[in-house]
């Protein structure tokens, strides 16, 4: 990696967050709204964590490097991926990075694991809920326990669609409803109407019942959805660990349950989730739910990319040319093993970097 930089890219279903390793926050954020007009297909090329248009995906990455002011051929790329990403999608992403952008090396890291790194811990349960993907996984000594993954359809886009139905205003496009959601809804008790001013100067009234729309994150039946709620996904994840790995392993997770992703940004969600989990896991003590820092996956990537051993676990162009894109799956397994072996070293890295990166 001598002479090469590391670009950290948190690639979501609604935005791209990017910057150079060691930074305290991403220096470039490309949103679905501002990218659609500059993409050939006129549509953001990632849905539910999967690439739907490879030509526009490549252009999105090129736009990211342009915004950062760096050349792809001079930088290793650390790219986040959802727990539910497919092998085919991962291989194609690697192919685009190597063959189209000519990057020298690639590393794919699970979003949930990166968010946990931002907390300075290596054991925990991370419920990641973003615009297009929501899933929960247990992580032990930096290792994602893939047999504990629980997915939910409660994504940010689903919540926005639900609010759009409640507002019942055909004149509001998806992006506008999304802004209304962020500005007026949440878990704070609502007793009065709220007014949201549109760009044209007109206003939309959001009544208390509509303001409480995020309650579906705790009770999907309110939106007639048959999918695990956020607290239920966490409980199911822990139960999987208990069943497959024993009570002692499960106990090591209770005090570090982390909510991450933009769909968990609502004030008060963490305490509500904690209360529900406690009620469903009677007799279990030490349960603690916290909200991760904003851009936690990107920050975790910034920390990982700054680690001394990061150069040992990347997939280089030479390895790709020799073994092909399928080598990326072995690389993910190498991350799990190296994280276990390097626990203390990673913790030392957290202690030195977290103060500046996670503040």
LINRASUL-V100171 format. One record per residue. N is the residue number from 1. RES is the residue in three letters. SS is DSSP state (hx for helix, st for strand, lp for the rest). OMEGA is omega in degrees with one decimal (NA if undefined). D_FIRST is the distance of its C-alpha to the first C-alpha in Angstrom with 2 decimals. Layout:
BEGIN
<<N;RES;SS;OMEGA;D_FIRST> <N;RES;SS;OMEGA;D_FIRST>>
END
This chain:
BEGIN
<<1;UNK;lp;-177.1;0.00> <2;UNK;lp;178.1;3.79> <3;UNK;lp;-179.5;6.20> <4;UNK;lp;174.4;5.28> <5;UNK;st;174.9;7.65> <6;UNK;st;176.2;8.80> <7;UNK;st;179.2;12.31> <8;UNK;st;-177.9;14.65> <9;UNK;st;173.1;17.67> <10;UNK;st;-170.9;20.79> <11;UNK;st;-177.7;22.72> <12;UNK;lp;179.7;26.38> <13;UNK;lp;178.9;29.69> <14;UNK;lp;-178.9;30.83> <15;UNK;st;173.5;27.92> <16;UNK;st;176.1;24.23> <17;UNK;st;-174.0;22.62> <18;UNK;st;177.4;19.30> <19;UNK;st;179.6;17.34> <20;UNK;st;-178.9;14.15> <21;UNK;lp;176.5;12.98> <22;UNK;lp;178.9;15.26> <23;UNK;lp;-179.7;18.18> <24;UNK;lp;178.3;21.59> <25;UNK;lp;178.3;22.48> <26;UNK;lp;-179.8;21.41> <27;UNK;lp;-177.9;21.95> <28;UNK;st;175.4;22.99> <29;UNK;st;177.0;25.52> <30;UNK;st;-176.9;26.95> <31;UNK;st;176.8;30.11> <32;UNK;hx;-176.5;32.07> <33;UNK;hx;-175.0;34.87> <34;UNK;hx;179.8;33.10> <35;UNK;hx;-175.5;31.15> <36;UNK;hx;-176.1;34.06> <37;UNK;hx;-177.8;35.61> <38;UNK;hx;176.9;32.61> <39;UNK;lp;-174.5;31.92> <40;UNK;lp;-178.4;33.93> <41;UNK;lp;-179.6;35.36> <42;UNK;lp;-177.7;36.35> <43;UNK;lp;179.0;35.14> <44;UNK;lp;-167.6;32.05> <45;UNK;lp;179.3;30.28> <46;UNK;st;178.0;29.58> <47;UNK;st;-179.9;32.48> <48;UNK;lp;176.5;32.54> <49;UNK;lp;-177.3;28.79> <50;UNK;st;178.8;29.00> <51;UNK;st;-178.8;28.25> <52;UNK;lp;179.5;31.63> <53;UNK;lp;-172.6;30.85> <54;UNK;hx;177.7;27.76> <55;UNK;hx;179.0;28.43> <56;UNK;hx;174.9;28.66> <57;UNK;hx;176.8;25.65> <58;UNK;hx;179.9;23.56> <59;UNK;hx;177.7;25.35> <60;UNK;hx;177.3;24.74> <61;UNK;hx;178.6;20.95> <62;UNK;hx;177.4;21.38> <63;UNK;hx;179.3;23.64> <64;UNK;hx;178.8;21.11> <65;UNK;hx;177.7;18.50> <66;UNK;hx;178.9;21.51> <67;UNK;hx;179.3;22.65> <68;UNK;hx;-179.7;19.35> <69;UNK;lp;178.8;19.39> <70;UNK;lp;-178.7;15.86> <71;UNK;lp;-179.2;14.99> <72;UNK;hx;-177.4;13.75> <73;UNK;hx;-179.1;12.23> <74;UNK;hx;-173.9;9.84> <75;UNK;st;168.6;8.80> <76;UNK;st;-179.1;7.79> <77;UNK;st;170.5;11.35> <78;UNK;st;-172.5;12.87> <79;UNK;st;177.3;16.47> <80;UNK;st;176.8;19.54> <81;UNK;st;178.5;22.28> <82;UNK;lp;179.0;25.83> <83;UNK;lp;-174.8;27.04> <84;UNK;lp;179.6;29.38> <85;UNK;lp;-179.0;27.01> <86;UNK;lp;178.1;28.05> <87;UNK;hx;-179.7;26.15> <88;UNK;hx;180.0;27.12> <89;UNK;hx;179.1;25.85> <90;UNK;hx;-178.6;22.41> <91;UNK;hx;-179.8;22.19> <92;UNK;hx;176.5;23.35> <93;UNK;hx;179.2;20.88> <94;UNK;hx;178.6;17.98> <95;UNK;hx;178.7;19.88> <96;UNK;hx;-178.0;20.27> <97;UNK;hx;-178.0;16.64> <98;UNK;hx;-170.3;15.63> <99;UNK;hx;-178.9;18.91> <100;UNK;hx;-178.8;20.17> <101;UNK;lp;176.1;17.36> <102;UNK;lp;176.8;14.90> <103;UNK;lp;-177.0;11.80> <104;UNK;lp;-178.0;8.77> <105;UNK;st;-174.7;8.63> <106;UNK;st;169.3;11.29> <107;UNK;st;175.3;12.64> <108;UNK;st;-178.6;16.40> <109;UNK;st;179.2;18.04> <110;UNK;st;-178.3;21.77> <111;UNK;hx;-178.2;23.19> <112;UNK;hx;-179.4;25.62> <113;UNK;hx;178.9;23.10> <114;UNK;hx;178.8;21.05> <115;UNK;hx;177.4;24.41> <116;UNK;hx;178.1;25.29> <117;UNK;hx;-179.0;22.14> <118;UNK;hx;179.5;23.42> <119;UNK;lp;-176.9;26.62> <120;UNK;lp;-179.4;25.02> <121;UNK;lp;177.6;26.51> <122;UNK;lp;176.1;25.49> <123;UNK;lp;176.7;28.98> <124;UNK;st;175.1;30.86> <125;UNK;st;-177.7;32.11> <126;UNK;st;173.2;30.54> <127;UNK;st;-178.7;32.74> <128;UNK;st;-179.8;30.63> <129;UNK;st;-179.1;32.92> <130;UNK;lp;-176.6;31.78> <131;UNK;lp;-173.9;33.36> <132;UNK;lp;-175.8;33.29> <133;UNK;lp;173.3;32.28> <134;UNK;st;174.9;33.66> <135;UNK;st;-176.9;32.89> <136;UNK;st;178.5;32.92> <137;UNK;st;172.9;31.06> <138;UNK;st;-179.3;31.20> <139;UNK;st;-178.0;28.06> <140;UNK;st;-178.1;28.34> <141;UNK;lp;178.2;25.84> <142;UNK;lp;-175.6;23.13> <143;UNK;st;176.2;24.33> <144;UNK;st;-179.0;25.91> <145;UNK;lp;-170.6;29.29> <146;UNK;hx;178.1;29.66> <147;UNK;hx;178.9;33.33> <148;UNK;hx;-174.5;34.09> <149;UNK;lp;173.8;33.10> <150;UNK;st;-178.8;35.96> <151;UNK;st;178.0;35.90> <152;UNK;st;176.6;38.25> <153;UNK;lp;-178.2;39.39> <154;UNK;lp;180.0;39.65> <155;UNK;lp;178.3;37.00> <156;UNK;hx;-179.9;37.03> <157;UNK;hx;176.4;38.35> <158;UNK;hx;178.6;41.07> <159;UNK;hx;178.0;42.15> <160;UNK;hx;177.9;42.31> <161;UNK;hx;178.7;44.40> <162;UNK;hx;178.6;46.67> <163;UNK;hx;178.1;47.23> <164;UNK;hx;178.3;47.95> <165;UNK;hx;-179.2;50.64> <166;UNK;hx;179.3;52.16> <167;UNK;hx;176.2;52.25> <168;UNK;lp;179.1;53.87> <169;UNK;lp;-175.6;53.34> <170;UNK;lp;-178.5;52.68> <171;UNK;lp;-177.9;51.80> <172;UNK;lp;176.2;48.57> <173;UNK;lp;-174.2;45.41> <174;UNK;hx;-177.6;42.62> <175;UNK;hx;179.7;40.44> <176;UNK;hx;177.9;43.48> <177;UNK;hx;178.6;44.38> <178;UNK;hx;177.7;40.83> <179;UNK;hx;176.7;41.26> <180;UNK;hx;177.7;44.69> <181;UNK;hx;-176.6;43.24> <182;UNK;hx;-174.0;40.77> <183;UNK;hx;-168.9;43.50> <184;UNK;hx;-174.6;46.52> <185;UNK;lp;179.4;45.84> <186;UNK;lp;-177.1;44.91> <187;UNK;lp;173.7;46.43> <188;UNK;lp;-179.6;48.46> <189;UNK;lp;-177.2;52.16> <190;UNK;lp;179.8;53.41> <191;UNK;lp;-178.0;57.07> <192;UNK;lp;176.0;57.17> <193;UNK;lp;172.1;56.07> <194;UNK;st;-179.6;53.00> <195;UNK;st;178.0;52.80> <196;UNK;st;-178.1;49.73> <197;UNK;st;179.1;50.01> <198;UNK;lp;-179.9;48.76> <199;UNK;lp;-178.6;47.41> <200;UNK;lp;177.7;50.86> <201;UNK;lp;176.6;52.53> <202;UNK;lp;-176.4;54.13> <203;UNK;st;176.7;53.45> <204;UNK;st;178.0;52.95> <205;UNK;st;179.3;54.60> <206;UNK;st;-175.9;52.72> <207;UNK;lp;-176.9;55.24> <208;UNK;hx;-179.6;54.54> <209;UNK;hx;178.4;54.33> <210;UNK;hx;178.6;51.62> <211;UNK;hx;-178.2;49.74> <212;UNK;lp;-178.1;49.54> <213;UNK;hx;179.3;47.80> <214;UNK;hx;176.0;44.65> <215;UNK;hx;179.0;47.01> <216;UNK;hx;176.6;46.16> <217;UNK;hx;178.9;42.83> <218;UNK;lp;-178.4;45.12> <219;UNK;lp;-176.7;47.82> <220;UNK;hx;-179.1;46.86> <221;UNK;hx;176.8;50.52> <222;UNK;hx;178.6;51.29> <223;UNK;hx;-179.1;49.62> <224;UNK;lp;179.4;51.03> <225;UNK;lp;177.4;47.58> <226;UNK;lp;-177.0;47.33> <227;UNK;lp;-179.9;43.87> <228;UNK;lp;171.1;42.69> <229;UNK;lp;178.2;42.80> <230;UNK;hx;178.6;39.87> <231;UNK;hx;-179.8;41.60> <232;UNK;hx;177.2;42.78> <233;UNK;hx;178.9;39.33> <234;UNK;hx;178.5;38.19> <235;UNK;hx;-179.5;41.30> <236;UNK;hx;178.8;40.84> <237;UNK;hx;179.8;37.22> <238;UNK;hx;179.0;38.34> <239;UNK;hx;176.0;41.25> <240;UNK;hx;178.8;39.02> <241;UNK;hx;-179.0;37.13> <242;UNK;hx;-177.7;40.50> <243;UNK;hx;-172.4;41.91> <244;UNK;hx;-174.2;39.02> <245;UNK;hx;174.6;37.61> <246;UNK;lp;-176.6;40.53> <247;UNK;hx;-177.1;41.85> <248;UNK;hx;178.0;39.85> <249;UNK;hx;179.7;36.52> <250;UNK;hx;-178.5;37.97> <251;UNK;hx;-177.4;39.15> <252;UNK;lp;-176.4;35.63> <253;UNK;lp;-169.4;34.92> <254;UNK;lp;-171.0;38.03> <255;UNK;lp;178.9;37.04> <256;UNK;lp;175.0;33.76> <257;UNK;st;-170.3;34.56> <258;UNK;st;171.9;32.40> <259;UNK;st;179.7;33.28> <260;UNK;st;-177.9;30.47> <261;UNK;lp;-174.8;30.33> <262;UNK;hx;-179.1;32.53> <263;UNK;hx;177.2;35.51> <264;UNK;hx;-174.6;35.82> <265;UNK;lp;-175.9;35.97> <266;UNK;lp;178.2;39.76> <267;UNK;lp;177.9;41.22> <268;UNK;lp;-179.1;42.98> <269;UNK;hx;-176.6;41.36> <270;UNK;hx;-179.4;39.71> <271;UNK;hx;178.3;43.08> <272;UNK;hx;179.3;44.90> <273;UNK;hx;179.7;42.44> <274;UNK;hx;-180.0;42.72> <275;UNK;hx;-178.9;46.51> <276;UNK;hx;178.8;46.63> <277;UNK;hx;179.0;44.35> <278;UNK;hx;-179.6;46.55> <279;UNK;hx;-178.6;49.63> <280;UNK;hx;178.9;48.33> <281;UNK;lp;-177.5;47.06> <282;UNK;lp;179.9;50.19> <283;UNK;lp;178.0;50.14> <284;UNK;lp;-179.4;46.38> <285;UNK;lp;175.0;45.52> <286;UNK;lp;-179.5;42.42> <287;UNK;lp;179.8;41.28> <288;UNK;lp;178.4;39.19> <289;UNK;st;178.2;37.73> <290;UNK;st;176.0;35.48> <291;UNK;st;178.5;33.97> <292;UNK;lp;175.5;30.23> <293;UNK;lp;174.3;29.03> <294;UNK;lp;-178.6;28.83> <295;UNK;lp;-175.0;25.51> <296;UNK;hx;179.5;24.78> <297;UNK;hx;178.4;22.54> <298;UNK;hx;-180.0;20.33> <299;UNK;hx;176.8;20.46> <300;UNK;hx;176.0;19.61> <301;UNK;hx;177.3;16.50> <302;UNK;hx;178.3;15.66> <303;UNK;hx;-178.9;16.26> <304;UNK;hx;-179.8;14.34> <305;UNK;hx;178.9;11.16> <306;UNK;lp;-176.1;11.72> <307;UNK;lp;-175.3;12.32> <308;UNK;lp;-175.6;10.94> <309;UNK;lp;-177.3;10.82> <310;UNK;hx;-179.9;9.25> <311;UNK;hx;-179.2;6.19> <312;UNK;hx;-173.4;9.31> <313;UNK;hx;179.3;11.18> <314;UNK;lp;173.4;9.49> <315;UNK;st;-176.5;11.25> <316;UNK;st;178.5;9.56> <317;UNK;hx;179.6;11.82> <318;UNK;hx;178.1;12.95> <319;UNK;hx;178.3;14.08> <320;UNK;hx;-179.8;15.72> <321;UNK;hx;-178.0;17.51> <322;UNK;hx;-170.5;18.75> <323;UNK;hx;-179.3;19.82> <324;UNK;lp;-174.1;20.39> <325;UNK;lp;-179.2;20.10> <326;UNK;lp;178.0;21.96> <327;UNK;hx;-178.3;18.94> <328;UNK;hx;179.3;18.03> <329;UNK;hx;175.9;21.03> <330;UNK;hx;179.2;19.88> <331;UNK;hx;179.3;16.56> <332;UNK;hx;177.3;18.83> <333;UNK;hx;177.7;20.80> <334;UNK;hx;177.8;17.83> <335;UNK;hx;-179.1;17.21> <336;UNK;hx;-178.8;20.89> <337;UNK;hx;-177.4;20.90> <338;UNK;hx;178.9;17.91> <339;UNK;hx;178.6;19.51> <340;UNK;hx;-177.5;22.74> <341;UNK;hx;-173.1;21.40> <342;UNK;lp;-175.1;19.45> <343;UNK;hx;-176.3;22.27> <344;UNK;hx;179.3;23.00> <345;UNK;hx;177.8;19.43> <346;UNK;hx;179.4;19.06> <347;UNK;hx;176.9;22.45> <348;UNK;hx;177.2;21.53> <349;UNK;hx;178.7;18.65> <350;UNK;hx;-175.9;21.32> <351;UNK;hx;-177.9;23.72> <352;UNK;hx;-175.6;21.58> <353;UNK;hx;-171.8;20.15> <354;UNK;hx;-177.9;23.08> <355;UNK;hx;-178.8;25.46> <356;UNK;hx;-174.6;23.61> <357;UNK;hx;-173.3;22.00> <358;UNK;lp;178.1;25.01> <359;UNK;lp;NA;27.88>>
END
